[in-house]
C-alpha cells in the first residue's frame, strides 16, 4: 500500500501508486484505454482523470482509493453524523 509513500497531491499519489505497482506510463495507459500522454498530464496535474478512471487506476495499482484521494493523514474514518454540539 501507499503507507510508506509521502505524496502530498493527488497527481503525486497517482504517480506513486503506478510506480509501486511496477508499471510505466504506457502500461497503465493501455489498461485505462488512454494515451501515455494523458497519463503524464494527470500525473503532472495538468488534467484530472474522471472518477471512473481514478477508481480504475486505484484498482489496477492495488491501492486503496481513499488513500489516493485523501492521503495518509486524511484516511482516518470520518464521523458522517456527528452529534450536535450545544
N, CA, C and O atoms as CSV, one atom per row, in Angstrom:
chain,resi,resn,atom,element,x,y,z
A,1,UNK,N,N,0.840,-1.195,0.000
A,1,UNK,CA,C,0.000,0.000,0.000
A,1,UNK,C,C,0.874,1.244,0.000
A,1,UNK,O,O,2.102,1.161,0.012
A,2,UNK,N,N,0.227,2.379,-0.013
A,2,UNK,CA,C,0.949,3.641,-0.081
A,2,UNK,C,C,1.394,4.112,1.300
A,2,UNK,O,O,1.824,5.257,1.440
A,3,UNK,N,N,1.305,3.270,2.318
A,3,UNK,CA,C,1.619,3.686,3.683
A,3,UNK,C,C,3.039,4.189,3.834
A,3,UNK,O,O,3.307,4.983,4.735
A,4,UNK,N,N,3.952,3.758,2.992
A,4,UNK,CA,C,5.341,4.176,3.103
A,4,UNK,C,C,5.703,5.287,2.126
A,4,UNK,O,O,6.880,5.605,1.959
A,5,UNK,N,N,4.719,5.869,1.490
A,5,UNK,CA,C,4.974,6.883,0.462
A,5,UNK,C,C,4.382,8.216,0.903
A,5,UNK,O,O,3.214,8.293,1.286
A,6,UNK,N,N,5.188,9.246,0.845
A,6,UNK,CA,C,4.702,10.588,1.130
A,6,UNK,C,C,4.450,11.277,-0.201
A,6,UNK,O,O,5.387,11.602,-0.931
A,7,UNK,N,N,3.204,11.493,-0.503
A,7,UNK,CA,C,2.824,12.186,-1.731
A,7,UNK,C,C,1.716,13.159,-1.353
A,7,UNK,O,O,0.625,12.741,-0.965
A,8,UNK,N,N,1.992,14.450,-1.467
A,8,UNK,CA,C,1.095,15.458,-0.935
A,8,UNK,C,C,-0.058,15.850,-1.848
A,8,UNK,O,O,-1.008,16.488,-1.394
A,9,UNK,N,N,0.003,15.486,-3.107
A,9,UNK,CA,C,-1.057,15.871,-4.031
A,9,UNK,C,C,-1.617,14.627,-4.701
A,9,UNK,O,O,-0.972,13.579,-4.738
A,10,UNK,N,N,-2.810,14.758,-5.223
A,10,UNK,CA,C,-3.410,13.621,-5.944
A,10,UNK,C,C,-2.543,13.226,-7.139
A,10,UNK,O,O,-2.305,12.033,-7.325
A,11,UNK,N,N,-2.054,14.169,-7.964
A,11,UNK,CA,C,-1.180,13.748,-9.065
A,11,UNK,C,C,0.051,12.973,-8.573
A,11,UNK,O,O,0.453,11.989,-9.194
A,12,UNK,N,N,0.642,13.411,-7.469
A,12,UNK,CA,C,1.809,12.704,-6.924
A,12,UNK,C,C,1.421,11.313,-6.427
A,12,UNK,O,O,2.199,10.367,-6.551
A,13,UNK,N,N,0.220,11.190,-5.868
A,13,UNK,CA,C,-0.227,9.869,-5.404
A,13,UNK,C,C,-0.545,8.950,-6.574
A,13,UNK,O,O,-0.329,7.742,-6.484
A,14,UNK,N,N,-1.055,9.505,-7.676
A,14,UNK,CA,C,-1.264,8.686,-8.874
A,14,UNK,C,C,0.065,8.101,-9.335
A,14,UNK,O,O,0.171,6.905,-9.607
A,15,UNK,N,N,1.068,8.956,-9.417
A,15,UNK,CA,C,2.387,8.505,-9.866
A,15,UNK,C,C,2.968,7.477,-8.897
A,15,UNK,O,O,3.499,6.449,-9.318
A,16,UNK,N,N,2.865,7.760,-7.594
A,16,UNK,CA,C,3.405,6.835,-6.590
A,16,UNK,C,C,2.722,5.469,-6.687
A,16,UNK,O,O,3.386,4.436,-6.598
A,17,UNK,N,N,1.414,5.461,-6.867
A,17,UNK,CA,C,0.683,4.198,-6.976
A,17,UNK,C,C,1.150,3.411,-8.198
A,17,UNK,O,O,1.342,2.197,-8.134
A,18,UNK,N,N,1.329,4.124,-9.313
A,18,UNK,CA,C,1.787,3.460,-10.542
A,18,UNK,C,C,3.174,2.868,-10.345
A,18,UNK,O,O,3.427,1.725,-10.725
A,19,UNK,N,N,4.064,3.641,-9.754
A,19,UNK,CA,C,5.429,3.158,-9.542
A,19,UNK,C,C,5.468,1.978,-8.572
A,19,UNK,O,O,6.215,1.021,-8.777
A,20,UNK,N,N,4.656,2.052,-7.514
A,20,UNK,CA,C,4.596,0.940,-6.567
A,20,UNK,C,C,4.097,-0.335,-7.228
A,20,UNK,O,O,4.466,-1.439,-6.825
A,21,UNK,N,N,3.256,-0.178,-8.245
A,21,UNK,CA,C,2.746,-1.331,-8.983
A,21,UNK,C,C,3.745,-1.830,-10.018
A,21,UNK,O,O,3.507,-2.840,-10.680
A,22,UNK,N,N,4.874,-1.116,-10.158
A,22,UNK,CA,C,5.901,-1.526,-11.118
A,22,UNK,C,C,5.499,-1.295,-12.560
A,22,UNK,O,O,5.919,-2.029,-13.454
A,23,UNK,N,N,4.689,-0.278,-12.785
A,23,UNK,CA,C,4.189,0.000,-14.131
A,23,UNK,C,C,4.779,1.295,-14.663
A,23,UNK,O,O,5.064,2.218,-13.899
A,24,UNK,N,N,4.962,1.358,-15.987
A,24,UNK,CA,C,5.325,2.625,-16.594
A,24,UNK,C,C,4.046,3.287,-17.116
A,24,UNK,O,O,2.971,2.688,-17.092
A,25,UNK,N,N,4.178,4.511,-17.579
A,25,UNK,CA,C,3.004,5.253,-18.028
A,25,UNK,C,C,2.285,4.562,-19.178
A,25,UNK,O,O,1.056,4.572,-19.236
A,26,UNK,N,N,3.031,3.970,-20.083
A,26,UNK,CA,C,2.409,3.301,-21.236
A,26,UNK,C,C,1.577,2.101,-20.790
A,26,UNK,O,O,0.508,1.844,-21.344
A,27,UNK,N,N,2.063,1.371,-19.796
A,27,UNK,CA,C,1.334,0.186,-19.328
A,27,UNK,C,C,-0.001,0.557,-18.689
A,27,UNK,O,O,-1.029,-0.051,-18.988
A,28,UNK,N,N,0.018,1.555,-17.810
A,28,UNK,CA,C,-1.249,1.927,-17.162
A,28,UNK,C,C,-2.182,2.597,-18.156
A,28,UNK,O,O,-3.399,2.431,-18.084
A,29,UNK,N,N,-1.607,3.358,-19.089
A,29,UNK,CA,C,-2.422,3.997,-20.120
A,29,UNK,C,C,-3.177,2.946,-20.934
A,29,UNK,O,O,-4.366,3.101,-21.216
A,30,UNK,N,N,-2.476,1.883,-21.304
A,30,UNK,CA,C,-3.111,0.822,-22.085
A,30,UNK,C,C,-4.269,0.199,-21.309
A,30,UNK,O,O,-5.335,-0.042,-21.875
A,31,UNK,N,N,-4.066,-0.061,-20.025
A,31,UNK,CA,C,-5.127,-0.686,-19.224
A,31,UNK,C,C,-6.318,0.252,-19.018
A,31,UNK,O,O,-7.454,-0.198,-18.867
A,32,UNK,N,N,-6.047,1.552,-19.012
A,32,UNK,CA,C,-7.126,2.522,-18.828
A,32,UNK,C,C,-7.771,2.949,-20.141
A,32,UNK,O,O,-8.815,3.600,-20.137
A,33,UNK,N,N,-7.157,2.588,-21.259
A,33,UNK,CA,C,-7.695,2.954,-22.560
A,33,UNK,C,C,-7.474,4.412,-22.922
A,33,UNK,O,O,-8.284,5.022,-23.619
A,34,UNK,N,N,-6.353,4.969,-22.435
A,34,UNK,CA,C,-5.987,6.354,-22.746
A,34,UNK,C,C,-4.557,6.362,-23.261
A,34,UNK,O,O,-3.893,5.325,-23.281
A,35,UNK,N,N,-4.086,7.526,-23.674
A,35,UNK,CA,C,-2.716,7.614,-24.171
A,35,UNK,C,C,-1.724,7.811,-23.018
A,35,UNK,O,O,-2.104,8.231,-21.925
A,36,UNK,N,N,-0.466,7.506,-23.275
A,36,UNK,CA,C,0.585,7.745,-22.288
A,36,UNK,C,C,0.683,9.237,-21.992
A,36,UNK,O,O,0.971,9.637,-20.865
A,37,UNK,N,N,0.443,10.046,-23.002
A,37,UNK,CA,C,0.451,11.499,-22.856
A,37,UNK,C,C,-0.608,11.945,-21.838
A,37,UNK,O,O,-0.356,12.827,-21.017
A,38,UNK,N,N,-1.790,11.331,-21.903
A,38,UNK,CA,C,-2.862,11.644,-20.951
A,38,UNK,C,C,-2.446,11.287,-19.539
A,38,UNK,O,O,-2.661,12.069,-18.613
A,39,UNK,N,N,-1.849,10.107,-19.358
A,39,UNK,CA,C,-1.377,9.690,-18.039
A,39,UNK,C,C,-0.356,10.694,-17.510
A,39,UNK,O,O,-0.412,11.080,-16.342
A,40,UNK,N,N,0.568,11.113,-18.356
A,40,UNK,CA,C,1.560,12.097,-17.951
A,40,UNK,C,C,0.921,13.404,-17.510
A,40,UNK,O,O,1.353,14.015,-16.532
A,41,UNK,N,N,-0.105,13.831,-18.229
A,41,UNK,CA,C,-0.809,15.058,-17.854
A,41,UNK,C,C,-1.516,14.913,-16.508
A,41,UNK,O,O,-1.542,15.856,-15.717
A,42,UNK,N,N,-2.090,13.737,-16.243
A,42,UNK,CA,C,-2.731,13.505,-14.943
A,42,UNK,C,C,-1.685,13.551,-13.828
A,42,UNK,O,O,-1.912,14.153,-12.778
A,43,UNK,N,N,-0.549,12.917,-14.065
A,43,UNK,CA,C,0.490,12.849,-13.033
A,43,UNK,C,C,1.152,14.205,-12.794
A,43,UNK,O,O,1.730,14.421,-11.729
A,44,UNK,N,N,1.082,15.116,-13.754
A,44,UNK,CA,C,1.618,16.467,-13.581
A,44,UNK,C,C,0.551,17.442,-13.094
A,44,UNK,O,O,0.860,18.596,-12.795
A,45,UNK,N,N,-0.697,16.994,-13.012
A,45,UNK,CA,C,-1.775,17.862,-12.546
A,45,UNK,C,C,-2.299,18.811,-13.595
A,45,UNK,O,O,-2.995,19.772,-13.267
A,46,UNK,N,N,-1.975,18.559,-14.869
A,46,UNK,CA,C,-2.466,19.400,-15.956
A,46,UNK,C,C,-3.964,19.168,-16.151
A,46,UNK,O,O,-4.732,20.113,-16.330
A,47,UNK,N,N,-4.359,17.913,-16.114
A,47,UNK,CA,C,-5.755,17.497,-16.217
A,47,UNK,C,C,-6.022,16.491,-15.110
A,47,UNK,O,O,-5.089,15.973,-14.496
A,48,UNK,N,N,-7.304,16.211,-14.852
A,48,UNK,CA,C,-7.674,15.217,-13.861
A,48,UNK,C,C,-8.412,14.071,-14.535
A,48,UNK,O,O,-9.185,14.286,-15.469
A,49,UNK,N,N,-8.171,12.838,-14.053
A,49,UNK,CA,C,-8.946,11.713,-14.585
A,49,UNK,C,C,-10.392,11.820,-14.108
A,49,UNK,O,O,-10.684,12.475,-13.108
A,50,UNK,N,N,-11.284,11.168,-14.838
A,50,UNK,CA,C,-12.668,11.091,-14.373
A,50,UNK,C,C,-12.701,10.220,-13.122
A,50,UNK,O,O,-11.720,9.547,-12.805
A,51,UNK,N,N,-13.800,10.232,-12.429
A,51,UNK,CA,C,-13.940,9.382,-11.239
A,51,UNK,C,C,-13.766,7.920,-11.627
A,51,UNK,O,O,-13.091,7.167,-10.924
A,52,UNK,N,N,-14.365,7.516,-12.730
A,52,UNK,CA,C,-14.252,6.133,-13.186
A,52,UNK,C,C,-12.801,5.779,-13.490
A,52,UNK,O,O,-12.336,4.703,-13.115
A,53,UNK,N,N,-12.090,6.660,-14.156
A,53,UNK,CA,C,-10.676,6.413,-14.466
A,53,UNK,C,C,-9.840,6.374,-13.192
A,53,UNK,O,O,-8.939,5.546,-13.064
A,54,UNK,N,N,-10.134,7.263,-12.254
A,54,UNK,CA,C,-9.404,7.306,-10.998
A,54,UNK,C,C,-9.591,6.001,-10.216
A,54,UNK,O,O,-8.627,5.431,-9.705
A,55,UNK,N,N,-10.830,5.541,-10.132
A,55,UNK,CA,C,-11.103,4.294,-9.413
A,55,UNK,C,C,-10.461,3.101,-10.116
A,55,UNK,O,O,-9.977,2.178,-9.461
A,56,UNK,N,N,-10.457,3.121,-11.449
A,56,UNK,CA,C,-9.790,2.049,-12.195
A,56,UNK,C,C,-8.288,2.085,-11.921
A,56,UNK,O,O,-7.670,1.030,-11.777
A,57,UNK,N,N,-7.690,3.269,-11.845
A,57,UNK,CA,C,-6.259,3.423,-11.534
A,57,UNK,C,C,-5.966,2.780,-10.186
A,57,UNK,O,O,-5.005,2.023,-10.049
A,58,UNK,N,N,-6.797,3.083,-9.188
A,58,UNK,CA,C,-6.605,2.511,-7.853
A,58,UNK,C,C,-6.691,0.988,-7.912
A,58,UNK,O,O,-5.864,0.298,-7.315
A,59,UNK,N,N,-7.668,0.469,-8.616
A,59,UNK,CA,C,-7.832,-0.983,-8.716
A,59,UNK,C,C,-6.661,-1.626,-9.452
A,59,UNK,O,O,-6.138,-2.647,-9.006
A,60,UNK,N,N,-6.253,-1.053,-10.551
A,60,UNK,CA,C,-5.147,-1.604,-11.344
A,60,UNK,C,C,-3.855,-1.631,-10.534
A,60,UNK,O,O,-3.084,-2.587,-10.611
A,61,UNK,N,N,-3.627,-0.578,-9.761
A,61,UNK,CA,C,-2.383,-0.487,-8.996
A,61,UNK,C,C,-2.476,-1.135,-7.622
A,61,UNK,O,O,-1.473,-1.228,-6.914
A,62,UNK,N,N,-3.665,-1.584,-7.237
A,62,UNK,CA,C,-3.838,-2.255,-5.957
A,62,UNK,C,C,-3.788,-1.336,-4.755
A,62,UNK,O,O,-3.458,-1.767,-3.650
A,63,UNK,N,N,-4.114,-0.066,-4.968
A,63,UNK,CA,C,-4.080,0.904,-3.880
A,63,UNK,C,C,-5.493,1.263,-3.427
A,63,UNK,O,O,-6.413,1.315,-4.243
A,64,UNK,N,N,-5.668,1.512,-2.129
A,64,UNK,CA,C,-6.980,1.951,-1.640
A,64,UNK,C,C,-7.325,3.327,-2.207
A,64,UNK,O,O,-6.538,4.267,-2.088
A,65,UNK,N,N,-8.482,3.440,-2.813
A,65,UNK,CA,C,-8.882,4.705,-3.432
A,65,UNK,C,C,-8.941,5.833,-2.416
A,65,UNK,O,O,-8.606,6.969,-2.751
A,66,UNK,N,N,-9.358,5.556,-1.180
A,66,UNK,CA,C,-9.442,6.635,-0.199
A,66,UNK,C,C,-8.070,7.210,0.127
A,66,UNK,O,O,-7.945,8.414,0.352
A,67,UNK,N,N,-7.042,6.370,0.156
A,67,UNK,CA,C,-5.697,6.878,0.400
A,67,UNK,C,C,-5.192,7.685,-0.784
A,67,UNK,O,O,-4.463,8.662,-0.610
A,68,UNK,N,N,-5.573,7.282,-1.975
A,68,UNK,CA,C,-5.153,8.034,-3.153
A,68,UNK,C,C,-5.851,9.388,-3.222
A,68,UNK,O,O,-5.277,10.355,-3.723
A,69,UNK,N,N,-7.076,9.464,-2.728
A,69,UNK,CA,C,-7.809,10.728,-2.752
A,69,UNK,C,C,-7.332,11.656,-1.644
A,69,UNK,O,O,-6.971,12.807,-1.890
A,70,UNK,N,N,-7.336,11.137,-0.420
A,70,UNK,CA,C,-7.115,11.984,0.749
A,70,UNK,C,C,-5.682,12.023,1.238
A,70,UNK,O,O,-5.292,12.972,1.918
A,71,UNK,N,N,-4.906,11.038,0.918
A,71,UNK,CA,C,-3.576,10.954,1.504
A,71,UNK,C,C,-3.656,10.292,2.865
A,71,UNK,O,O,-4.743,10.092,3.407
A,72,UNK,N,N,-2.524,9.961,3.402
A,72,UNK,CA,C,-2.494,9.197,4.638
A,72,UNK,C,C,-3.034,9.959,5.826
A,72,UNK,O,O,-3.696,9.366,6.678
A,73,UNK,N,N,-2.778,11.249,5.913
A,73,UNK,CA,C,-3.216,11.996,7.077
A,73,UNK,C,C,-4.730,12.137,7.136
A,73,UNK,O,O,-5.287,12.442,8.190
A,74,UNK,N,N,-5.388,11.918,6.024
A,74,UNK,CA,C,-6.830,12.087,5.956
A,74,UNK,C,C,-7.583,10.766,5.954
A,74,UNK,O,O,-8.806,10.762,5.806
A,75,UNK,N,N,-6.887,9.642,6.113
A,75,UNK,CA,C,-7.526,8.350,5.914
A,75,UNK,C,C,-8.255,7.803,7.127
A,75,UNK,O,O,-8.853,6.730,7.044
A,76,UNK,N,N,-8.224,8.499,8.238
A,76,UNK,CA,C,-8.953,8.015,9.410
A,76,UNK,C,C,-10.442,8.054,9.097
A,76,UNK,O,O,-10.908,8.935,8.374
A,77,UNK,N,N,-11.190,7.092,9.644
A,77,UNK,CA,C,-12.645,7.110,9.405
A,77,UNK,C,C,-13.244,8.435,9.867
A,77,UNK,O,O,-12.850,8.993,10.891
A,78,UNK,N,N,-14.180,8.910,9.107
A,78,UNK,CA,C,-14.829,10.177,9.431
A,78,UNK,C,C,-16.205,9.901,10.002
A,78,UNK,O,O,-16.893,8.971,9.580
A,79,UNK,N,N,-16.594,10.705,10.953
A,79,UNK,CA,C,-17.924,10.605,11.525
A,79,UNK,C,C,-18.866,11.395,10.622
A,79,UNK,O,O,-18.846,12.625,10.616
A,80,UNK,N,N,-19.680,10.686,9.868
A,80,UNK,CA,C,-20.557,11.359,8.915
A,80,UNK,C,C,-21.796,11.934,9.575
A,80,UNK,O,O,-22.471,12.776,8.983
A,81,UNK,N,N,-22.112,11.499,10.793
A,81,UNK,CA,C,-23.266,12.000,11.529
A,81,UNK,C,C,-22.842,12.442,12.920
A,81,UNK,O,O,-23.197,11.798,13.907
A,82,UNK,N,N,-22.093,13.526,13.012
A,82,UNK,CA,C,-21.622,13.945,14.338
A,82,UNK,C,C,-22.781,14.386,15.224
A,82,UNK,O,O,-23.803,14.877,14.746
A,83,UNK,N,N,-22.594,14.200,16.512
A,83,UNK,CA,C,-23.586,14.668,17.481
A,83,UNK,C,C,-23.590,16.187,17.483
A,83,UNK,O,O,-22.532,16.810,17.401
A,84,UNK,N,N,-24.774,16.789,17.574
A,84,UNK,CA,C,-24.805,18.251,17.656
A,84,UNK,C,C,-24.118,18.719,18.939
A,84,UNK,O,O,-24.220,18.091,19.993
A,85,UNK,N,N,-23.422,19.834,18.810
A,85,UNK,CA,C,-22.781,20.397,19.988
A,85,UNK,C,C,-23.588,21.588,20.468
A,85,UNK,O,O,-23.821,22.534,19.716
A,86,UNK,N,N,-24.008,21.539,21.701
A,86,UNK,CA,C,-24.791,22.640,22.269
A,86,UNK,C,C,-24.054,23.281,23.404
A,86,UNK,O,O,-24.556,24.229,24.009
